[in-house]
Amino acid sequence: MTFGDLPLHDAVLSAIHISWEADRCDLRVQPVGTRSHVLVFEGFTALEFPKQDPWGPSSSINVVRESQRGCFEIELQSGDVLRVQAPHWSYSEEASK
């Protein structure tokens, strides 16, 4: 599966956790009709998380894309575009607590 094929349209972005020491960024998302998942970026070199809400407030995802190799974009329905530069990503169901 490619990054752009992830089933994240209308998923809610509920949390972001960054481990500076481990060069790891975890995004907790709640896809429609399923359990929470974690989108993990490992070895990140740049992060951009604007919160300007140009289209109005929303924490739901509109679209995800890899704009260039290793540059991942998560466009929220607020109009904000989150950007992560990293060589590796993974997507999996969040482990139960």
LINVENWO-V513244 format. One record per backbone hydrogen bond with DSSP energy under -1.0 kcal/mol. NH is the residue of the N-H (numbers start at 0). CO is the residue of the C=O. E is the energy in kcal/mol with one decimal. If there is no record, write none. Layout:
NH & CO & E
NH & CO & E
This chain:
4 & 1 & -1.1
5 & 2 & -1.6
7 & 5 & -2.2
9 & 60 & -3.2
10 & 7 & -2.1
11 & 29 & -1.9
12 & 58 & -3.3
13 & 27 & -2.4
14 & 27 & -1.3
16 & 25 & -2.9
18 & 23 & -3.3
23 & 18 & -2.1
24 & 40 & -2.4
25 & 16 & -3.2
26 & 38 & -2.8
27 & 14 & -2.6
28 & 36 & -2.6
29 & 11 & -2.3
33 & 30 & -1.5
36 & 28 & -3.2
37 & 91 & -3.1
38 & 26 & -2.8
39 & 89 & -2.7
40 & 24 & -2.6
41 & 87 & -2.2
42 & 22 & -2.4
43 & 22 & -1.5
44 & 84 & -2.7
45 & 84 & -1.1
47 & 82 & -2.4
54 & 77 & -3.6
55 & 52 & -1.4
60 & 10 & -3.0
61 & 74 & -3.3
62 & 74 & -1.5
64 & 72 & -2.4
66 & 70 & -1.3
70 & 67 & -2.9
71 & 83 & -3.1
72 & 64 & -3.3
73 & 81 & -2.5
74 & 62 & -2.9
75 & 79 & -2.9
76 & 59 & -3.2
78 & 75 & -2.0
81 & 73 & -2.7
82 & 47 & -2.6
83 & 71 & -2.4
84 & 45 & -2.5
85 & 69 & -2.0
87 & 41 & -1.3
89 & 39 & -2.0
91 & 37 & -1.9
93 & 35 & -2.7
